[in-house]
Amino acid sequence: MSLKKEYFHHKIEVDQKDNTRKIFAERELYTIQFLLREFYGFNLDKGHKILDLGSGDNFLRDSINSREISYSSLDIEELDFEKDKFKFGNNSFDLIVSLAVIEHLKDPNLFLNEIMRVLKPGSFLFLSTPNWKYSKNNFFDDVTHVKPYSPDSLKQLLEIKGFNKVMLMPSLRCKSKWWYKGKFRFFIANYFLPFSGTNKLIPNFLKGKSQGMFALAKK
């Protein structure tokens, strides 16, 4: 077994012991729906099809299925994202979600080509990754991280691969629209929200500290 597979097996075991995962899944899906609606006018709803890349323990599946949205997934057990094509046909999905995957790939070329292939025309990509400008002191604390991105470099990469209307935002969950906008949005997300996590003793308006970013793009 490769080091990368060993790492992700361990991570899944740890995640499955976390009783807040269901709450986090709901917050994640709510945020995805909110951002697509507010910034693209797209309503992710009943009958749509989602592909989850790097799905791990499929923690998003129940939240997605409860909304009568079709859920499919691919993970390290099924393919190598740098070498293998996806098992789905062209123009199959309305949304692809990829959380914390691209920073693990030395060469994301095939990964992004396959995403573009299986997305329907006019559909969307949502991915998350650390923001190098704010995570540089701890990015390589994860032994499987190999390729960091800044907002500018990730935007450039997605545009080179043919995506349109690319937007980079701080990886905040369940915030109002203005937190995701503006020249200083990443600075504010990192320094003006001092706490992270689900501690109920900390007021929500102080939580959300983010060293990561979301990328949203349209095919």
PEGI-V317569 format. One line per field, one symbol per residue. ss: DSSP state (~ for helix, > for strand, _ for the rest). psi: psi as a letter, one per 30 degrees, with the letter a starting at -180 (. if undefined). burial: + if it has 9 or more other C-alpha atoms within 8 Angstrom, else -. Layout:
ss: ???
psi: ???
burial: ???
This chain:
ss: __~~~~~~~~~~~~~~____~~~~~~~~~~~~~~~~~~~~________>>>>>_______~~~~~____>>>>>__________________>>>>>>>__~~~____~~~~~~~~~~>>>>>>>>>>>>>~~~~___~~~_______>_~~~~~~~~~~___>>>>>>>______~~~~____~~~~~~~___>________~~~>____>>>>>>>_
psi: kleeeeeeeeeeeeeffjggeeeeeeeeeeeeeeeeeeffgkjjakflkkkjkhfcghffeeeeefghkkkllkafffljfffkllgllkhfkfkkkjjhefffkejgeeeeeeeeefklkgalkjlllkjeffgffgegfjfgkfjlkleeeeeeeeeeggllhkkklkikkhlleffgllegeeeeeeffjfklagjffkkefflfkkgalkkklk.
burial: ----++++---+--++----+---+++++++++-++++---------++++++++---++--+++--++++-++++--+-++--+-----+++++++++++++++--+-+++++++++++--++++++++++-++---++----+++++++--++--++---+--+-+++++-------+----++-+++-+++++---------++++++++++++++
